[in-house]
Amino acid sequence: MKYRTVFDIIGPIMIGPSSSHTAGAARIGRVARTLLGKEPKFVEISFYGSFAKTYKGHGTDVAIIGGLLDFDTFDQRIKDSLTIAMALGITYKIVTEDAITDHPNTAKVRLGTCEQDTIELVGISIGGGKIEIVELNSFKLKLSGNHPAILVVHDDRFGVIAAVSNVLAKYEINIGHMEVSRKEKGKEALMVIEIDQNVDEKLLAEVKSLPNISKVTKIHE
């Protein structure tokens, strides 16, 4: 892994003893909250590898719940996140898994407001408070959470990627990284676009109005 600045090594301003086990966990939770788009009513968290072995001592459970409450890494409320979640009526379940994963600091998070309104993602904490979301609703992807991004769920059809790119070009939005994942040819696909700046609702509405687009979600810095 390459580090661009000394802050990538030291990590972010944060609550907790570990940038990877605390700040990274909080960011995984916060990205999950953003992708759901609302406050969850229930959360199921599975920890793997090092997370599974040390989450209690490092407060990884407290941090990830804090992120799901939309608390930033330096928010003092993270320390009381479990109590706050209970007060808000959010139920949570935390389990540890023995399965071997590609990265030792791995968490799978399933959250929603009801069984018909849920998402599931797998996130890894790669050090220095940095994360990657490597799976979303069974789609394989690579999302850092460190840059603004647009996620587009669409039918796997000719011209959809070009149409979305044309809208971004129209608004003079530069693409930093882009990838497309699909479960099966011709079926549902997921487009992940990391961009250089935040975008407004007008652009998102225009993308959503395109043919073969079913859902558009943004992640801002």
Salt bridges, closest charged atoms under 4 A:
ASP8 OD1 - LYS130 NZ 3.41
GLU44 OE2 - ARG110 NH1 3.27
ASP70 OD1 - ARG30 NE 3.04
ASP72 OD2 - ARG30 NH1 3.36
ASP75 OD2 - ARG77 NH2 2.70
GLU115 OE1 - ARG110 NH2 2.66
ASP117 OD2 - LYS38 NZ 3.06
GLU135 OE1 - LYS140 NZ 2.83
ASP156 OD2 - ARG182 NH1 2.67
GLU179 OE1 - HIS177 NE2 3.01
GLU201 OE2 - LYS218 NZ 2.89
GLU206 OE2 - LYS170 NZ 2.97
